[in-house]
Amino acid sequence: MSRLSDSGFEEELQISPVKAWHECDYEESCFIIQRHNELQFLAQNCLAHQPQITAEARSKLVSWLIAVHRQLKLSFESCCLAVNIMDRFLITTSVAADCFQLLGVTSLLIATKQVEVYSPRITQLLSLCCNSFSREQLCNLECLVLLRLNFRLAAPTLAFFLDYFTSRLTGYQSGGAIDEMASTPDAEAWQEHRAVEINWKWLACKVCELSLADYTFNKYMPSVIVQCAVKLAKDLLKTQSVQSTDSLKTSTIVEYPPLTCENQVLFQQCTDDLKLLVSLNQDAVQDLISL
């Protein structure tokens, strides 16, 4: 067994189809590995054996974690990973309602240790819970979570796939053609185009964020949710600015793997669920759509 197998990465390099890895860039290689790992880290029906935790309680806690990650200026990756850690722990262990918030901040602490350069201080996290829990309780739960998850923390997340697909779609790069375009006589049109793209990316991110707190979407793999969110964001803004034009070359999204009939049904179902979610949260997305 590989020494790195606990991370969920090394063994995939050994069993993945030999698509000449030297022909893939680093980002694409990470995407292939994470896409292959999705089912292993999918926390489907995580509340099935939780008598005290409801979908509504989960939604409130995740919404709170989203607000906390913004307040602490953490990455969206940390927030997504925290929710994944929490959901996978719920599959393994029954949690009392009065300890659910403790599980949330503990999952966030673990996620930030995995993702961020500096994780929040424990006292800072406990203060956000009105000091309802002790440092010892948090540290003990942290150890328990890591043991129950077998230290497997490299979960594919919405944030990872959102970054991958939007970067492929918009073709964001530093230097080269991007800088040349900004200095051409069409610079004003280019700036407008970039503004629309930024707005579109924020809208796609907001849709993904809403889905993170909705238990309905636990049955979908992150890559499916992101691709549907990206398509929905484009439709909502009614813009073709991310398609190839004569003056701007951008890449297009290619589903991975190629869609089967079953996958098409799944994608359509996910898209319909996202449309309903957005319609129920108009206030959260209206400002982005109207820009």
FIBALUM-84566 format. One line per 10 residues: their letters; for each residue x, y, z of N, C-alpha, C, O, CB. Coordinates in pm, whole numbers, m for minus. Atoms other than C-alpha are relative to their C-alpha. Glycine has a CB too. Layout:
N
a	X,Y,Z,X,Y,Z,X,Y,Z,X,Y,Z,X,Y,Z | ... .
***
This chain:
291
msrlsdsgfe	85,m120,0,0,0,0,89,124,0,193,129,65,m97,1,124 | m78,m122,8,122,347,m83,1,73,134,m96,69,210,m56,91,m108 | m9,m76,m124,244,560,202,m93,120,0,m128,172,106,143,46,23 | 85,m118,8,25,843,76,m147,m36,m21,m228,51,m53,46,88,m113 | 136,44,33,m293,637,41,m106,64,87,m220,78,43,m10,m148,12 | 98,m61,m87,m464,803,338,m53,131,m55,m164,173,m22,59,23,137 | 44,m128,53,m483,1127,145,m101,m17,m111,m172,77,m147,119,79,m51 | 93,22,109,m685,967,m129,57,36,m134,m15,35,m234,m125,77,24 | m60,m43,125,m439,1079,m394,90,m105,m64,72,m141,m181,78,126,22 | m103,83,60,m150,841,m441,m57,m125,m65,m15,m162,m175,101,m39,103 .
eelqispvka	51,123,57,m356,527,m496,m73,26,m130,m80,m61,m217,m90,m70,97 | 71,m31,123,m556,708,m764,98,16,m116,66,m16,m230,m83,127,17 | m100,m11,105,m238,785,m954,38,m137,m53,77,m151,m169,124,73,53 | m40,133,40,m172,413,m962,m108,m71,m82,m77,m151,m169,33,m82,120 | 105,74,67,m514,298,m1083,m69,80,m110,m150,25,m185,m101,m45,99 | 64,m81,102,m614,588,m1307,45,m44,m138,157,m94,m154,31,148,21 | m38,34,136,m617,529,m1683,126,76,m38,143,192,1,m114,29,m98 | m127,m63,33,m277,603,m1831,m21,98,m113,8,69,m229,106,m105,m38 | 6,m108,96,m355,925,m2005,127,78,24,130,165,110,m129,90,15 | m129,m61,m17,5,1034,m2038,m4,121,92,m40,231,51,54,40,m132 .
whecdyeesc	9,m106,m98,31,1238,m1723,89,118,m37,61,232,1,37,m52,138 | m88,m110,38,316,1437,m1872,m68,92,m101,m20,202,m127,131,m53,m57 | 73,m84,94,63,1567,m2126,m103,89,70,m159,179,8,m69,m86,m103 | 98,m79,m75,m163,1710,m1853,74,107,81,182,82,134,m84,m91,94 | m58,m98,m90,m91,2035,m1675,m41,m34,142,m122,m124,164,m45,144,m39 | 24,33,m141,m98,2039,m1296,m148,11,36,m202,m75,105,82,91,90 | 140,m22,m33,m451,2179,m1274,m88,m111,m54,m180,m158,14,m48,135,m54 | 80,107,60,m592,1918,m1510,23,m132,72,m70,m211,91,32,m15,m148 | m30,123,m73,m415,1638,m1324,m76,m4,133,m130,m108,171,152,m12,25 | 75,m7,m127,m568,1754,m994,m149,m22,m25,m216,m88,53,22,137,69 .
fiiqrhnelq	141,16,33,m908,1772,m1162,m35,m147,m24,m136,m195,27,m37,84,m123 | 25,141,31,m886,1414,m1292,m2,m82,129,m88,m168,147,107,m55,m98 | m7,73,m126,m787,1285,m948,m122,29,87,m185,m63,140,128,35,77 | 113,m37,m84,m1054,1478,m762,m133,m47,m58,m224,m87,15,m3,151,20 | 123,50,65,m1322,1387,m1015,m15,m149,24,m126,m198,43,2,30,m153 | 2,144,m23,m1228,1021,m968,m35,m32,146,m89,m138,175,136,m62,m37 | 21,23,m143,m1252,1059,m588,m139,40,51,m172,12,166,103,73,78 | 125,m60,m48,m1595,1222,m572,m91,m97,73,m140,m66,182,m74,58,m116 | 93,94,m62,m1802,915,m494,49,m47,137,m32,m73,225,m20,m120,m90 | m54,45,m128,m1567,813,m212,m28,101,113,m40,62,229,150,m22,m13 .
flaqnclahq	17,m103,m100,m1622,1144,m34,m142,58,2,m168,155,73,99,111,m24 | 137,m50,5,m1991,1194,m115,m74,m39,128,m83,m157,162,m74,m54,m125 | 69,24,m129,m2188,1231,212,m150,m7,m23,m226,74,31,35,111,104 | 142,12,33,m2522,1116,78,m79,m57,119,m32,m147,189,m19,m91,m124 | 88,47,m109,m2808,1067,328,69,4,136,55,m88,216,m49,m142,m28 | m76,m6,m126,m2588,1184,614,m88,17,123,m43,m5,235,99,114,m6 | 90,m18,m115,m2892,1256,832,m93,m119,20,m181,m116,106,m83,125,m19 | 89,115,m6,m3054,917,780,m5,m64,138,m110,m114,179,42,m103,m101 | m6,63,m132,m2942,792,1122,30,103,109,99,73,206,106,m110,1 | m17,m107,m98,m2950,1123,1311,m137,37,57,m206,121,0,69,125,m64 .
pqitaearsk	134,m26,m56,m3260,1126,1535,m21,143,48,m134,191,53,m25,m93,114 | 14,m135,m57,m3186,1474,1677,37,112,m98,15,229,m69,86,11,123 | m45,m101,97,m3048,1651,1367,m91,m5,m122,m104,m109,m187,148,m24,m40 | 89,m9,115,m3290,1766,1097,68,75,m114,172,139,m96,m132,69,39 | m52,m74,116,m3232,1907,750,m4,150,26,84,224,m18,m81,m34,m126 | 10,m142,m32,m3349,2244,880,113,43,94,171,150,76,m137,32,64 | m109,m32,m93,m3097,2235,1166,133,4,m75,217,90,m47,6,m103,115 | m123,2,80,m2822,2146,919,10,127,m85,116,188,m94,4,m125,m91 | 2,m120,84,m2926,2432,690,39,124,82,116,207,35,m139,20,m62 | m32,m115,m86,m2908,2682,979,148,0,38,212,105,40,m88,m2,126 .
lvswliavhr	m140,7,m41,m2567,2557,1090,92,33,m117,189,108,m100,33,m138,56 | m85,m27,117,m2418,2561,739,m7,148,m38,94,207,m73,m42,m88,m121 | 14,m142,29,m2557,2911,679,82,82,99,143,183,62,m149,43,6 | m82,m67,m101,m2392,3016,1005,149,m16,m30,225,79,m15,m32,m56,139 | m141,23,35,m2061,2858,897,42,85,m119,155,133,m125,23,m149,m31 | m29,m86,115,m2081,3048,569,26,143,47,119,209,1,m116,m4,m103 | m18,m135,m55,m2122,3373,763,131,9,79,201,110,72,m119,38,90 | m124,2,m78,m1834,3275,995,122,2,m90,219,72,m63,4,m123,91 | m117,5,89,m1599,3196,709,23,136,m65,138,174,m92,m19,m109,m109 | m16,m135,54,m1667,3542,565,58,94,106,148,173,77,m135,53,m51 .
qlklsfescc	m48,m87,m108,m1614,3713,900,148,m22,27,222,73,53,m81,m24,127 | m140,33,m27,m1283,3533,948,87,11,m125,208,m14,m120,11,m139,56 | m72,m17,128,m1187,3600,582,70,m129,m42,186,m129,m84,103,114,12 | m51,129,43,m1140,3232,508,m41,m26,m144,m132,39,m195,m50,m113,93 | 33,33,138,m1149,3080,162,m129,m82,m7,m168,m147,90,116,m78,m66 | 121,79,21,m1463,2924,17,34,m149,5,m50,m231,41,m66,36,m135 | m46,138,m7,m1260,2602,m7,m7,m52,144,m50,m164,168,143,m13,m54 | 5,40,m142,m1230,2593,374,m144,m25,44,m172,m122,115,63,108,89 | 141,13,m37,m1604,2642,412,m60,m129,m58,m129,m203,12,m81,122,m48 | 53,121,65,m1690,2367,162,56,m126,63,m16,m223,85,32,3,m150 .
lavnimdrfl	m62,117,m61,m1441,2125,314,m54,m23,141,m73,m138,181,153,16,4 | 56,13,m135,m1577,2195,664,m136,m69,m5,m165,m156,77,m13,138,67 | 133,62,13,m1929,2103,550,13,m146,m39,m63,m230,10,m85,76,m103 | m21,139,39,m1801,1787,385,47,m85,118,0,m197,138,103,m8,m115 | m50,70,m118,m1611,1686,700,m115,m24,98,m129,m134,152,114,80,69 | 113,12,m91,m1919,1752,912,m100,m106,m47,m143,m190,31,m70,135,15 | 98,94,54,m2152,1556,683,51,m144,5,m24,m236,37,m36,38,m145 | m55,136,m3,m1920,1256,660,8,m53,143,m10,m173,166,140,m4,m64 | 0,43,m140,m1886,1250,1038,m141,m39,44,m158,m134,121,55,112,91 | 139,31,m35,m2266,1251,1069,m40,m139,m49,m128,m202,10,m94,105,m59 .
ittsvaadcf	29,135,49,m2272,929,865,51,m104,100,m9,m211,114,65,m22,m138 | m65,98,m87,m2047,758,1119,m47,4,145,m39,m96,216,147,20,m3 | 24,m19,m143,m2167,898,1452,m126,79,26,m152,181,m38,119,70,64 | 120,m73,m41,m2492,1004,1614,41,121,84,123,110,175,m98,m92,79 | m37,m125,m66,m2472,1366,1732,m121,60,70,m230,67,12,59,101,m102 | 108,m64,m75,m2683,1533,2001,m21,142,m53,73,206,m99,32,3,151 | 34,m132,53,m2861,1853,1901,81,111,66,119,207,0,m148,27,18 | m72,m106,m71,m2682,2057,2169,151,m2,m27,223,87,19,m25,m12,148 | m142,7,37,m2342,1948,2031,22,26,m149,135,19,m198,57,m136,38 | m9,m13,145,m2419,2016,1666,85,121,m41,165,113,m134,m140,13,m60 .
qllgvtslli	m80,m118,32,m2271,2366,1663,148,m25,28,235,22,m45,m50,122,81 | m138,35,m31,m1957,2231,1828,61,m81,m113,177,m61,m150,9,m79,132 | m48,77,114,m1926,1982,1544,29,92,m118,127,73,m191,m105,m108,m40 | m20,m94,110,m1961,2269,1296,131,75,11,208,80,m85,m114,98,m6 | m124,m78,m15,m1677,2480,1439,122,m91,2,230,m52,m42,m5,84,128 | m111,96,2,m1461,2172,1491,35,m38,m143,152,m47,m179,m36,m125,83 | m22,32,142,m1506,2078,1126,67,116,m72,154,96,m157,m133,m36,m69 | m61,m118,62,m1419,2434,1027,147,11,40,231,46,m43,m77,128,40 | m139,m5,m46,m1102,2422,1239,85,m102,m76,195,m70,m121,8,m27,153 | m74,104,73,m994,2095,1075,21,42,m144,129,24,m200,m74,m135,7 .
atkqvevysp	m8,m41,141,m1069,2233,729,103,111,m19,180,109,m116,m138,47,m50 | m96,m110,15,m868,2549,786,144,m48,19,236,5,m43,m31,112,100 | m135,56,m17,m571,2346,908,45,m69,m129,165,m76,m157,3,m99,118 | m31,68,125,m590,2158,578,21,99,m114,101,74,m204,m112,m97,m36 | 4,m90,116,m643,2461,352,77,129,20,154,170,m66,m142,32,m34 | m53,m135,m19,m534,2790,505,145,m1,46,195,m101,98,m85,75,101 | m137,m16,m52,m186,2917,583,m6,10,153,75,m52,223,68,126,m61 | 20,m13,m145,m307,3018,930,m145,m32,32,m236,25,m27,38,144,50 | 136,34,m42,m610,2861,1098,m42,93,114,43,147,184,m10,m149,44 | 47,m85,m110,m830,3057,1341,41,m57,136,62,m178,149,m155,16,m6 .
ritqllslcc	m31,46,m134,m745,3041,1709,m123,m68,60,m236,m31,30,46,119,89 | 110,73,m62,m954,2800,1913,m87,93,84,m209,82,84,53,m115,87 | 76,m94,m84,m1053,3077,2153,m91,88,m87,m201,124,m45,96,88,83 | 80,m81,91,m1177,3279,1856,m124,m75,m46,m233,m19,m52,84,43,m121 | 113,82,44,m1396,2995,1734,m99,m22,114,m221,m18,94,49,m135,m54 | 89,23,m114,m1531,2926,2082,m80,126,35,m195,118,79,81,m46,121 | 71,m125,m30,m1620,3293,2128,m117,20,m96,m217,81,m60,96,120,m8 | 110,m10,97,m1833,3272,1813,m118,m87,41,m231,m66,m4,49,m41,m140 | 106,85,m55,m2031,3003,1994,m46,50,137,m108,m23,214,48,m147,11 | 36,m60,m130,m2080,3239,2290,62,m77,116,6,m80,226,m153,6,16 .
nsfsreqlcn	m71,77,m101,m1831,3021,2482,m87,m106,67,m77,m132,186,56,94,105 | 87,108,m50,m2092,2748,2516,76,m131,17,28,m223,82,m118,m20,m93 | m80,123,m5,m1818,2486,2478,140,33,51,186,146,43,6,m67,m139 | m136,m19,m51,m1477,2436,2632,103,m39,m105,73,m107,m203,21,m82,128 | m111,35,87,m1141,2407,2462,21,m152,m2,48,m211,m107,128,71,44 | m18,145,m9,m1115,2050,2585,m104,m75,m82,m71,m174,m148,m8,m45,146 | 106,64,79,m1450,1957,2427,32,8,m149,17,m90,m222,m136,65,29 | m31,m17,142,m1343,2100,2092,117,m90,m42,111,m155,m146,33,146,m30 | m119,80,34,m1003,1928,2096,m32,m149,1,18,m224,m84,115,30,98 | 39,142,m5,m1155,1594,2197,m83,m38,m123,m65,m145,m181,m78,m30,129 .
leclvllrln	83,28,117,m1413,1618,1919,84,3,m127,59,m74,m220,m115,101,m9 | m90,m5,116,m1141,1713,1671,70,m134,m19,77,m185,m131,104,113,17 | m66,131,8,m954,1392,1752,m98,m108,m45,m64,m194,m126,61,m38,136 | 100,100,36,m1274,1188,1725,m38,10,m148,m50,m92,m216,m125,17,87 | 34,m18,141,m1364,1338,1387,110,m55,m90,81,m126,m186,m25,149,m31 | m113,46,81,m1018,1269,1247,9,m153,0,37,m214,m103,132,59,51 | m4,146,m9,m1030,910,1371,m114,m64,m80,m92,m161,m153,m7,m45,147 | 114,57,70,m1379,843,1234,13,16,m151,m35,m68,m227,m129,66,47 | m20,m22,144,m1281,987,896,131,m62,m50,166,m50,m167,m1,149,m31 | m127,64,36,m952,795,902,98,99,m61,179,63,m147,m25,m116,m97 .
frlaaptlaf	m88,m107,45,m773,1127,841,m10,27,m151,82,84,m209,143,m33,38 | 19,m25,144,m909,1138,486,m68,137,m15,m189,151,2,m86,m114,m68 | 49,m137,4,m944,1512,434,8,65,m138,m37,177,m156,77,83,97 | m19,m58,134,m860,1564,67,m125,m17,m85,m120,m73,m195,120,m65,m71 | 128,19,67,m1225,1575,m34,m17,97,m117,19,214,m104,m114,15,99 | 35,m91,109,m1331,1716,m371,m114,91,46,m210,43,107,m41,m79,m129 | 100,m94,m49,m1536,2028,m302,m59,85,m111,m7,89,m223,62,90,106 | 60,m95,94,m1765,2275,m475,101,107,m39,110,146,m155,m126,64,61 | m96,m108,25,m1491,2538,m442,106,m44,m101,143,34,m189,66,43,131 | m103,49,93,m1235,2323,m623,m53,m4,m143,11,48,m235,48,m140,42 .
fldyftsrlt	54,13,135,m1459,2246,m919,m47,135,m55,m40,158,m176,m116,m98,m2 | 40,m133,45,m1593,2602,m932,121,75,m55,113,139,m160,m65,80,115 | m123,m66,45,m1240,2735,m961,48,m61,m132,89,11,m223,110,m11,106 | m48,67,121,m1150,2474,m1223,m84,37,m122,m31,78,m225,m1,m151,20 | 87,m22,116,m1453,2519,m1448,m4,147,m41,m3,177,m161,m141,m49,30 | 5,m141,38,m1467,2898,m1430,132,47,m61,131,130,m152,m34,85,121 | m128,m39,58,m1096,2932,m1501,14,m54,m141,71,12,m228,116,m49,87 | m2,56,135,m1131,2701,m1801,m95,76,m92,m65,96,m210,m37,m149,4 | 103,m65,82,m1440,2884,m1921,37,142,m36,14,186,m149,m132,m1,72 | m33,m140,25,m1314,3239,m1887,140,18,m53,173,124,m107,m17,79,126 .
gyqsggaide	m137,m11,51,m953,3163,m1975,83,103,73,170,166,13,m3,34,m145 | m78,m98,m77,m817,3382,m1694,146,m42,3,180,m154,41,m56,14,143 | m143,21,m8,m443,3411,m1723,64,134,30,4,239,5,57,m62,m132 | m73,m124,m22,m188,3666,m1618,100,18,m113,168,m76,m153,70,1,138 | m96,m27,106,16,3834,m1887,m49,m45,m135,m164,m84,m150,130,m65,31 | 30,51,132,28,3744,m2254,m116,71,m67,m124,194,m68,m29,m146,7 | 111,m54,77,m290,3787,m2454,m92,87,84,m151,182,33,m80,m113,m62 | 88,m78,m87,m482,3920,m2153,48,143,10,m30,237,m4,m8,m64,138 | m55,m134,m12,m248,4215,m2105,m3,74,m132,m26,195,m137,142,m6,53 | 4,m62,131,m230,4277,m2479,m140,51,m31,m155,161,m85,44,m99,m106 .
mastpdaeaw	137,m40,26,m609,4289,m2502,m35,126,78,m104,215,26,m97,m113,35 | 31,m115,m84,m628,4538,m2215,61,129,m52,15,238,m17,47,m25,141 | m68,m119,50,m394,4776,m2401,m39,36,m143,17,130,m200,147,m21,8 | 44,m26,137,m571,4766,m2740,m101,114,m1,m148,155,105,m60,m126,m63 | 103,m104,9,m809,5035,m2869,m135,m46,54,m219,36,90,m16,45,m144 | 126,53,m51,m1092,4804,m2759,7,m24,151,m69,m105,205,m35,m129,m72 | m21,24,m143,m974,4827,m2398,m127,23,80,m154,m49,177,111,89,53 | 122,m28,m75,m1303,4978,m2283,m98,m115,m11,m160,m155,88,m64,129,m51 | 88,115,18,m1503,4694,m2434,54,m120,77,m22,m200,132,m14,m35,m150 | m61,110,m74,m1256,4453,m2279,m30,10,149,m61,m89,215,151,m4,m23 .
qehraveinw	27,m19,m142,m1304,4605,m1935,m146,m33,32,m175,m91,136,31,145,41 | 140,34,m20,m1682,4576,m1973,m20,m151,0,m95,m206,80,m87,65,m107 | 8,146,10,m1639,4215,m2075,50,m65,129,m12,m159,179,82,m51,m120 | m55,56,m123,m1422,4144,m1770,m96,23,116,m112,m64,202,138,63,30 | 95,m30,m108,m1677,4314,m1543,m117,m98,m3,m163,m145,102,m52,144,m12 | 110,96,13,m1952,4089,m1680,45,m138,44,m29,m209,112,m51,m5,m145 | m52,131,m39,m1732,3781,m1634,13,m12,150,m20,m115,209,135,m24,m66 | m15,2,m145,m1654,3875,m1275,m136,m15,67,m152,m91,162,71,127,51 | 135,8,m54,m2024,3925,m1206,m58,m140,m18,m124,m193,71,m90,103,m66 | 48,136,30,m2103,3592,m1369,64,m102,95,m4,m192,144,30,m37,m147 .
kwlackvcel	m68,93,m90,m1842,3411,m1159,m54,12,143,m71,m88,212,152,24,m2 | 56,m20,m134,m1978,3567,m839,m138,m62,12,m173,m119,115,m7,149,34 | 134,57,m3,m2328,3459,m931,7,m153,7,m67,m215,83,m81,44,m124 | m18,145,m5,m2213,3100,m998,44,m43,140,m1,m145,191,103,m45,m105 | m46,29,m136,m2034,3106,m661,m114,11,100,m124,m71,191,115,94,40 | 112,m18,m91,m2346,3235,m487,m99,m115,m11,m152,m161,91,m71,132,m29 | 89,115,18,m2558,2957,m637,58,m123,68,m15,m198,134,m23,m27,m151 | m66,113,m67,m2304,2700,m517,m9,14,152,m30,m84,223,148,m10,m43 | 7,m25,m143,m2305,2862,m174,m139,m33,55,m152,m93,162,35,147,31 | 137,33,m41,m2684,2834,m153,m22,m151,4,m89,m202,94,m102,66,m95 .
sladytfnky	18,145,5,m2668,2468,m251,72,m70,115,32,m178,158,51,m55,m133 | m78,59,m109,m2411,2402,22,m85,m16,126,m69,m111,202,123,85,30 | 82,1,m122,m2669,2480,291,m130,m77,m17,m204,m95,79,m32,141,42 | 126,71,28,m2953,2286,126,26,m150,m5,101,m198,m89,m63,50,m133 | m22,145,m10,m2969,1918,221,m39,m75,m126,8,m187,m150,m78,m56,118 | 44,63,124,m3138,1839,m112,119,m34,m89,115,m134,m162,m96,91,m76 | m112,15,94,m2803,1871,m290,109,m95,50,211,m112,m17,60,134,m27 | m98,97,m48,m2616,1617,m77,8,m124,m88,106,m198,m85,m34,m41,141 | 1,119,86,m2714,1351,m330,77,22,m130,104,m74,m202,m142,m39,m32 | m73,m30,123,m2528,1528,m613,149,14,26,189,64,131,m54,129,m64 .
mpsvivqcav	m144,m18,m11,m2154,1515,m670,33,148,m23,m37,215,m99,76,m90,m102 | m35,m143,13,m1983,1857,m642,19,45,m144,m23,155,m180,125,28,77 | m24,m41,139,m1878,1860,m1007,m130,18,m76,m140,105,m163,88,m104,m72 | 131,m13,64,m2240,1810,m1115,m66,131,41,m118,204,m43,m91,m120,37 | 60,m124,m51,m2364,2095,m893,66,121,m64,m2,215,m105,11,7,153 | m73,m115,54,m2093,2329,m1018,m32,23,m147,m57,136,m188,150,m18,19 | 29,m16,143,m2154,2262,m1387,m141,53,m21,m164,136,m108,19,m132,m74 | 137,m49,10,m2527,2315,m1338,m10,145,48,m84,224,m10,m95,m90,81 | 1,m137,m52,m2464,2631,m1134,60,97,m102,11,208,m119,77,8,132 | m64,m83,102,m2234,2768,m1403,m97,27,m116,m111,140,m161,129,m67,m53 .
klakdllktq	97,m15,109,m2494,2706,m1673,m116,89,43,m161,174,m33,m53,m138,m45 | 111,m80,m49,m2770,2855,m1459,39,146,14,m40,235,m18,m49,m54,135 | m47,m138,m15,m2562,3165,m1383,5,70,m136,m34,186,m148,140,3,66 | m4,m57,135,m2505,3221,m1754,m141,31,m49,m166,136,m109,71,m96,m98 | 139,m20,45,m2876,3180,m1823,m65,118,73,m139,195,13,m82,m128,22 | 59,m108,m78,m2971,3418,m1543,48,137,m46,m29,233,m48,31,m19,147 | m56,m128,45,m2742,3690,m1671,m29,27,m147,m10,138,m197,149,2,24 | 34,m13,142,m2852,3625,m2029,112,67,m77,93,166,m148,m130,81,m16 | m115,m56,70,m2506,3690,m2161,78,m110,m69,81,m224,m23,91,76,97 | m85,93,72,m2282,3521,m2410,146,43,9,229,3,m72,m43,m11,m147 .
svqstdslkt	m134,m58,m8,m1973,3705,m2293,108,m103,26,226,m75,4,4,105,106 | m102,101,m29,m1801,3384,m2190,19,m97,m115,93,m195,m103,m36,m76,125 | m20,83,117,m1830,3230,m2536,108,62,m87,143,178,m69,m132,m17,m80 | m106,m49,87,m1562,3264,m2802,m54,107,m93,m164,94,m148,62,m115,m80 | 35,m104,94,m1572,3582,m3007,121,28,m87,227,m31,m66,m47,129,72 | m111,m30,89,m1355,3729,m3282,114,69,74,231,51,40,m46,87,m115 | m102,m79,m69,m1174,3958,m3037,47,m62,130,144,m16,190,m53,137,27 | m35,59,m129,m1161,3731,m2732,m13,m150,m8,m121,m201,m39,m89,55,113 | 1,145,5,m1069,3364,m2718,m13,m55,140,71,m30,226,126,m55,m69 | 19,66,m129,m1208,3169,m2428,m31,m144,m24,m77,m182,m132,m113,68,82 .
stiveypplt	28,142,14,m1244,2800,m2366,m142,m27,45,m204,57,110,99,m85,80 | 136,35,m37,m1574,2620,m2318,1,m119,94,95,m198,95,m84,m31,m125 | 10,109,m95,m1689,2379,m2051,m23,m131,m72,m109,m140,m161,m112,26,101 | 21,134,51,m1659,2014,m2138,m30,m90,118,52,m100,210,123,m51,m80 | 36,86,m113,m1840,1774,m1906,97,m116,8,141,m169,m94,m145,m51,m13 | m92,111,m22,m1618,1508,m1755,m59,m93,103,m86,m50,215,140,50,45 | m18,61,132,m1681,1227,m1817,m113,38,m94,m208,105,m53,9,m151,13 | 108,m32,93,m1895,1255,m2133,m134,m48,54,m143,m155,113,27,m63,m137 | 131,30,m58,m2263,1259,m2042,m63,m123,m62,m65,m139,m184,m91,119,m16 | 82,111,45,m2460,938,m2064,m145,42,13,m174,151,64,28,m130,82 .
cenqvlfqqc	142,m33,m13,m2839,930,m2084,m37,20,147,m113,111,182,m87,m110,m63 | 29,m11,m143,m2850,872,m1710,54,130,57,m13,196,136,60,m119,77 | m59,m123,m48,m2616,1163,m1646,m78,123,m46,m90,221,27,143,10,m45 | 78,m112,51,m2825,1392,m1865,m124,22,87,m160,135,117,m41,m25,m145 | 116,m10,m89,m3127,1315,m1649,43,59,134,m26,143,190,m66,m138,21 | m52,m50,m128,m2916,1379,m1336,31,149,m9,m3,225,82,125,m78,41 | m34,m140,17,m2787,1710,m1470,m126,86,m9,m132,195,46,86,19,m125 | 124,m75,14,m3138,1821,m1563,m71,12,135,m125,117,168,m91,m67,m103 | 62,m2,m131,m3270,1726,m1220,72,98,93,8,173,167,1,m140,61 | m78,m92,m83,m2989,1915,m1049,m25,145,m42,m40,233,43,151,m32,m10 .
tddlkllvsl	27,m134,50,m3047,2219,m1271,m137,49,46,m152,164,87,8,3,m153 | 135,m36,m45,m3419,2216,m1188,m1,31,150,m67,125,194,m99,m113,m31 | m6,m24,m145,m3341,2192,m816,68,133,30,28,205,122,76,m114,71 | m69,m127,m19,m3100,2486,m845,m89,118,m37,m88,221,30,128,3,m82 | 93,m107,39,m3359,2695,m1027,m101,26,111,m132,141,142,m74,m37,m131 | 94,m14,m111,m3605,2628,m746,67,67,118,8,154,183,m57,m135,41 | m75,m58,m112,m3340,2713,m487,21,149,m19,3,228,74,135,m71,17 | m23,m142,30,m3259,3043,m657,m131,78,10,m132,191,59,61,17,m139 | 130,m69,m7,m3628,3131,m688,m45,22,144,m117,118,173,m105,m80,m75 | 34,m13,m141,m3665,3078,m313,95,94,75,70,130,189,0,m136,66 .
nqdavqdlis	m99,m88,m62,m3362,3298,m243,30,119,m91,146,156,m112,130,m77,32 | m16,m111,93,m3422,3587,m481,79,116,60,159,179,m9,m135,48,m47 | m68,m113,m63,m3299,3843,m231,151,m17,0,226,81,m8,m49,18,143 | m144,27,m8,m2959,3675,m213,72,18,m133,192,47,m136,22,m141,51 | m64,m4,131,m2895,3681,m588,m47,119,m85,11,145,m191,m26,m129,m75 | 58,m105,83,m3102,3976,m713,100,110,m35,103,157,m149,m118,61,71 | m96,m105,26,m2823,4232,m677,99,m40,m108,137,43,m190,73,36,127 | m95,47,100,m2587,4018,m886,m64,m7,m137,m1,28,m237,56,m136,39 | 68,14,128,m2844,3952,m1157,m27,137,m63,m22,152,m185,m131,m78,17 | 37,m131,53,m2937,4318,m1188,118,85,m42,99,190,m105,m79,73,102 .
l	m116,m80,37,m2580,4440,m1233,22,m1,m150,116,61,m199,124,m49,71 .
***
